[in-house]
Amino acid sequence: MSTSRHCRWRRKIGPVSRWLPAFARLSTVFLLIALALFVALRVAAPYLISTGFVRSGIEDVLSKWTGYHAEIKGSPVLEFWPTPRITLNQITIRQPRESGDKLLGSIESLSADFSLIDALRGRTSFHEFHLVRPNLALTRDEKGLIDWSYAGLLARAISGVRYENGAEVLDPDLDAEIGAVTIEDGTLVVTDIKSAKTYHFDSVTADIAWPRLSGAISAVVIARINGEDLKVDFASRQPLLAFAGRNAETRTSLTSNLLTAHFQGIASIASLSALSGNAAVTIPDVPALLTWSGKSIPGIATLKSASLESDIMSSGNGLRFNNLSLSLNEASATGVMDLFTQPGKRPKIGGTLAFDQMNLKPFLDAFALRLAAGEAEDISTGMSGPLRVLDVDVRLSARRAQMGLFELSDVGASMIVTGGEAKFDIGDSQFEGGEMTAHLEATQRDFDGGGKLQLSIRNADFAALAERLQLKGPLPLATGSLDLDLQSPKAIWTTGLADVTGRLHFWTGEGTIPGIDAAALRTQAAEKPFFPLSAAAGAAFAFNQLNLQADFANGSAEMHDARIAGATQTLTLSGVITYQSNGLALSGSLDATDPAKAAELPLLPFFIGGSWPNPVISPVPLFGNTPQAQ
């Protein structure tokens, strides 16, 4: 049985062994012939193909593509090994003089591979273009489109492209091969007619893969603008639709030291009417980005970094940001945002953001919208910045929030910018065991008109607050409430303590004031004409009720009959506190809480001067008790 199997294998292998050598010999002959033809063509090509023929062919190609006239001043160089290639120098591309002589650009050196077979047949076919130091100038018109309007093949393809059944469609007579394009050390100037600005891109390097006009494109471009290198990756299966300003599938990313951005979806370079996709933006250094862009937002230094990721889609007259993830410094939030745009009205940003933990100050800084210094127009013209052209209505919530040195929990807040005013409200929050609400308002003239702050605290632990803030000196430690109303005529970011005016009302229940011993105060007053407060600091003054009111103006607080009522004695204070220098000028008194005990605890008036936290106390004699002259 085994012998039979070997016989069958020998019968199958035998014929193969006979024809295999013949096949190998034939293949070798064909390879040698092909190699000989390859070498022969390259040896004979310089004698068969003229430099002028290839040069005129590439001039025709450039003119055909751009619709402009290509002028070549330098002498062309032909190479045939390892591939046929032509190099041209000093190329200028401009409109024919009879059409205006408009300059599109110049190219120091252009190289391209060409088909040797086509050249021998009297035709020119180029691919693998390499441009060295091209200098191009483009115009972006009022509609946001690059001006491709001249009569070149690219312009005709862009105007003739159609969108059918989810695909880009181009008539065959408008289609053409392109291949790969490499750009080295170029410059690009884009004039934006709509914004009346000109953008200069230097040190441009690009690798573009675009096999055919009707095919997909992928490009990597590196350029320098305002001293910063930017890298753009762009890919689209519908490039002609994209260049025409119509909706097209695109994948775009921007990378630099200042900004990283990515978008994938459907977009248009001309409008946002059908935007749909996913976008992500990361800014590692917000102040540095603003400095680079020539913008200035006062107070923005506290906002170090920001990032955003969201699904974006057009919605009515605006954009909807779904599944939004927003980060400001270390604070992260999720939510939904909307950008509304209507003809004749200011754009409006609205939505909700939910934070687990946040710092309110950087968030406020992010909305401190104002034109950069030097760019602002005369305020009297009524065109003084983004506050005039953008409305904001954002709702915020946070489990924990920090506002300066204060910590809040379960915060519900809102940010509203409309009609030239900005308002930030904390409608509900937990603060030191109590509740706090706040209202911050920046008035007209793009925040330059000043602002006001209203703060209301109820049943908060001010003893814990004093410990948290590490406040020194004899301060009331109690659970209490506070109403604060401040305003400034100056811009918020330039306001100093001397510019603030307003009123404070503070009241509490039972508590203590460490560092004030009422008995020692009476003893020192009876023995000395003046003494430091620390001399009467052996115990704490216990009180049942405290009520204090003060007015703020010109860098000082004027206290009105502050009354601190203890079980046996009551302390009253009034006068001026200069909080810029911690100076005190107060009149006070200590007397019996129960008038029936006035004889046991007589009225003790005194004056408080010096500086906080250890002022000097000087008793004031009672004229009724002054001895009669003999």
Summary of the structure (lengths in Angstrom):
residues: 630
radius of gyration: 40.6
end to end distance: 157.0
largest distance: 158.1
contacts: 1922
relative contact order: 0.04
helix: 23%
strand: 49%
